[in-house]
Each structure stands twice: as structure tokens, then as C-alpha cells.
Amino acid sequence: MSTLIEAEGVCKSFGGLQALSECSLSVPKGSIAGLIGPNGSGKTTLFNVMTGYERATSGEIRFDGAPITGATPEKVFGLGVGRTFQITRLFFRLTVLENILVATQRHEGWLRSVARRAGSTAEHDRALEMLEFVGLERLANSPAGNLSYGQRKLLELASLLVADPAVLLLDEPTAGVNPVLIEQLSERIRELNRAGKTFLVVEHNMEFVMGLCHEVTVLHQGRTLVKGTPEQVRANPAVLDAYLGGGDDDDF
């Protein structure tokens, strides 16, 4: 299976703080990959470097074999790498449907897209299709600010899906989400994966990761510690030591 997105030997420092040190990660095309590690292990920093929100101190990021190290977030997104964030980035005063319509027109710039957010018939239909896919169609005309935290996570996923990225990087998608919506989110990810989408998921919810992902990479103190199947990762003593040492044993 070919690799779709990868990081090789990535280092990232913030002043005197070494957040990533020779960190490597590869995500096979068509897979659901997980990225886990104790708090402060560098997971979100690696996401930020891979998607252009932070610049690597050294190392290389590649997408479909081509280097994208140092590319802007807009460039990375345009190539087909979409991501969500720990804190959802929605327009709370717009309706749920309007949020999706804005997302369909991201390439035009935010102001222009809001000005014509009613969109074409095709855009409108596509937006409704995405809302139906994540189970939010009945809330299409409600302000996004009225959604529960879990529903906001689903809306952010739908807003990302309208751009049809090749790979989706999800940053803690289950944080603050109730079990019913977590199960719904899992099923949507599996369905998209069966249709050919590739995923990389940063998550603290071990049950979610181990039940969903084909392979898991573990970071510890900014370094790649272990990579393997969920079963291999669970059975690896170094992983348990890392979580116990990091104070996150309850998560694992």
C-alpha cells in the first residue's frame, strides 16, 4: 500500500523548547491511522507542521511522494489535505447550512463567500447532502451557535468534506462528545474510508482509536516511540511505560 502523507525526521523547536525531535510518521493511502501519546508528546504540533500552520525546524513532509515542507496551509489544503482542530472553527451566527455553503467557496476568500453564501443550486444540494451524511439535516436552518459540542464536531467534519480532500487529519474529534455521537462519528469515518478516504486521527480516547484505526503511531516526548497495529501497540511495554510516566494511565 503506497504512502499518502508522511513526516520524516521532523524537528520543531519553540525557543529553547524541543517539541518534536526526529519524529517520523507515514499514513498509507486508504487507511485509518491513529496518532496517540501522553499530554505534551507533540501530537498537535506534528499536525500543525504537516498542514503548514507551523514550520519545521528540520525534516521533511511529503504528500503523495512530493515534498510540501514549508508550504502554506492554503497550499496544503489545495493539494488535498484537510484537517479539523481541537476547538471547532465555525461561524456561530450563521446557520448550520450557511456554514457548509461558506466551506464550499473557501477558495474565493471568506468575505466573498459570505456575500454569496446562498450559493448555486449544486452547492446547496451538496451542502444538504453533507448535512444528511452527518445527521444534521434537521438543524440546517438553526444557528451553528445553538449546536451541542458534539454536533459542532460533526458540522466541522461536514464542512471539511465538501472540499473532498484526499486525506483528513482529525484533531481530537471525540473530545467533549457524548457516546452516541462518538459512535455516529465512527460510522461516518468508516463509511468514508470504505469509499477511499484516508484518515489520520489524533485522539486520547483509546477505545475509539483502537476500535477504529488500522495502525497506530505513538509519540513520546516529541519522538516516534512505536508504530503498529492496535493489538501490537497495546501489548508493547514501552507504550505503557510512556503513558504511566506521562500520568495518562487512565486513558490507556
C-alpha positions in Angstrom: 0.0 0.0 0.0 1.5 3.3 -1.0 2.1 6.2 1.4 -0.2 9.2 1.0 1.2 11.6 3.6 4.3 11.3 5.7 6.7 13.1 8.0 10.4 12.1 8.1 12.9 13.2 10.7 10.8 16.3 11.7 12.2 18.5 14.4 10.4 21.6 15.8 11.6 23.9 18.5 10.0 26.9 20.1 12.9 28.9 21.5 14.6 26.5 23.9 11.7 24.0 23.9 12.2 21.0 21.6 8.6 20.0 20.8 9.5 17.4 18.1 12.8 15.6 17.7 13.5 13.3 14.7 9.8 12.5 14.5 8.6 10.3 11.7 5.1 9.2 10.6 3.6 7.6 7.5 0.0 7.1 6.5 -0.8 4.5 3.9 -3.3 5.5 1.2 -6.8 4.3 2.0 -6.1 3.6 5.7 -7.3 5.0 9.0 -4.2 5.8 11.1 -4.1 6.9 14.7 -1.6 9.2 16.4 -1.6 8.9 20.2 0.7 9.8 23.1 0.7 11.4 26.6 -0.1 15.0 27.0 2.7 17.2 25.7 4.1 14.5 23.5 3.9 16.6 20.3 0.8 15.3 18.6 -0.9 18.6 17.7 2.5 20.2 16.9 3.1 17.5 14.3 -0.3 18.1 12.9 0.4 21.8 12.6 3.7 21.1 10.9 2.2 18.7 8.5 -0.6 21.1 7.5 1.6 24.3 7.3 0.4 26.0 10.4 3.9 25.6 11.9 7.2 25.5 10.0 9.5 22.6 10.8 12.9 23.4 12.2 14.2 20.5 10.1 13.0 17.3 8.4 10.6 16.8 5.5 6.8 16.5 4.9 5.6 14.7 1.8 2.2 14.3 0.2 1.8 11.6 -2.4 5.6 11.4 -2.7 6.1 15.2 -3.3 7.7 17.4 -0.7 5.4 20.0 0.9 7.7 21.1 3.7 7.1 24.8 4.5 4.0 25.1 2.3 1.3 27.4 3.5 -1.9 26.0 5.0 -3.8 27.1 1.9 -1.4 25.3 -0.4 -1.5 22.1 1.7 -5.3 22.3 1.7 -5.4 22.8 -2.0 -3.4 19.7 -2.6 -6.0 17.6 -0.8 -5.0 17.6 2.9 -7.9 18.7 5.1 -7.9 19.0 8.9 -10.0 19.8 11.9 -9.0 21.4 15.1 -9.3 20.7 18.8 -11.5 23.8 19.1 -14.1 23.9 16.3 -13.8 26.8 13.8 -17.3 27.6 12.8 -19.3 30.8 12.2 -21.7 30.6 15.1 -24.0 33.5 13.9 -24.6 31.7 10.6 -26.9 28.8 10.2 -25.7 25.3 10.0 -26.4 25.2 6.3 -24.7 28.6 5.7 -21.6 27.2 7.4 -21.4 24.5 4.8 -22.1 26.9 2.0 -19.2 29.1 3.1 -17.0 26.0 3.1 -17.9 25.2 -0.5 -16.5 28.6 -1.5 -13.3 28.7 0.6 -11.1 29.2 -2.5 -12.8 32.5 -3.2 -12.0 34.1 0.2 -14.1 34.4 3.3 -15.8 37.8 2.5 -16.8 36.9 -1.0 -18.1 33.6 0.1 -20.3 35.0 2.8 -21.6 37.6 0.4 -22.9 34.9 -1.9 -23.4 32.2 0.7 -26.8 31.2 -0.8 -24.7 29.5 -3.4 -25.7 27.8 -6.6 -28.3 25.0 -6.7 -25.5 22.5 -7.0 -23.7 23.9 -3.9 -26.9 24.0 -2.0 -27.6 20.3 -2.8 -24.1 19.3 -2.0 -24.3 21.1 1.4 -27.6 19.4 2.3 -26.1 16.1 1.3 -23.2 16.6 3.7 -25.6 17.6 6.5 -27.6 14.5 5.9 -24.5 12.4 5.9 -23.5 13.6 9.4 -27.1 13.6 10.7 -27.6 17.3 11.0 -30.1 18.0 8.1 -33.0 18.7 10.5 -30.9 21.5 12.0 -29.9 23.1 8.7 -31.6 26.4 9.5 -30.6 26.7 13.1 -27.7 28.9 14.2 -24.5 27.0 14.5 -24.1 28.5 17.9 -27.1 26.6 19.1 -25.5 23.2 18.4 -24.1 20.9 21.1 -20.3 20.5 21.2 -20.6 17.0 19.6 -22.9 18.4 16.9 -20.3 21.2 16.2 -17.7 18.5 15.7 -19.9 16.8 13.1 -20.6 20.1 11.4 -16.9 20.8 11.2 -16.4 17.4 9.6 -19.2 18.1 7.1 -17.6 21.5 6.3 -14.4 19.8 5.6 -15.9 17.0 3.4 -17.4 19.5 0.9 -13.9 20.2 -0.3 -13.4 16.5 -0.9 -9.9 16.2 0.5 -7.8 13.1 -0.2 -6.8 12.8 3.4 -8.5 14.1 6.6 -6.5 14.9 9.7 -8.8 14.9 12.7 -7.5 16.5 15.9 -9.3 15.0 18.9 -12.6 14.5 17.2 -14.3 12.9 20.3 -13.2 15.4 22.9 -16.3 16.5 24.8 -18.6 14.4 22.6 -21.2 12.1 24.1 -21.1 8.3 23.4 -24.0 8.3 20.9 -22.4 10.9 18.7 -19.0 9.2 19.0 -20.5 6.1 17.6 -22.1 8.1 14.8 -18.8 9.7 14.1 -17.0 6.3 14.0 -19.5 5.0 11.5 -19.2 8.1 9.3 -15.4 7.7 9.2 -15.6 4.0 8.4 -18.1 4.7 5.6 -15.8 7.4 4.1 -12.8 5.1 4.4 -14.7 2.4 2.5 -15.3 5.0 -0.2 -11.5 5.6 -0.4 -10.8 8.4 2.0 -7.6 8.3 4.1 -7.6 9.4 7.8 -5.0 10.4 10.4 -6.6 10.8 13.8 -5.1 12.4 16.9 -7.1 11.2 19.9 -7.0 10.5 23.7 -10.0 8.2 23.6 -8.2 4.8 23.4 -11.4 2.8 22.9 -12.2 5.0 19.9 -8.6 4.7 18.4 -8.1 1.0 19.0 -11.6 0.1 17.6 -11.3 2.4 14.5 -7.7 2.6 13.3 -5.8 0.1 11.1 -2.5 1.2 12.6 -1.3 3.5 15.4 1.8 5.6 15.9 2.8 6.6 19.5 4.7 9.8 20.2 6.6 10.3 23.5 8.5 13.5 24.3 8.4 14.6 20.7 9.8 11.3 19.3 8.2 8.4 17.5 8.1 5.6 20.1 6.2 2.8 18.4 4.1 2.1 15.3 2.0 -1.0 14.7 -1.5 -2.4 14.7 -3.7 -1.6 17.7 -3.0 -5.0 19.2 0.8 -4.6 18.8 0.7 -1.1 20.4 -1.5 -2.2 23.3 1.0 -5.1 24.0 4.1 -3.0 23.8 5.7 -2.4 27.3 7.3 0.9 26.1 3.9 2.3 25.3 2.5 1.5 28.8 5.6 3.0 30.4 5.2 6.2 28.4 1.6 6.6 29.5 2.4 5.8 33.1 5.3 8.2 33.1 3.2 10.8 31.4 0.4 10.5 34.0 -2.2 9.3 31.4 -2.5 5.7 32.5 -6.3 6.2 32.9 -6.6 7.0 29.2 -4.8 3.7 28.2 
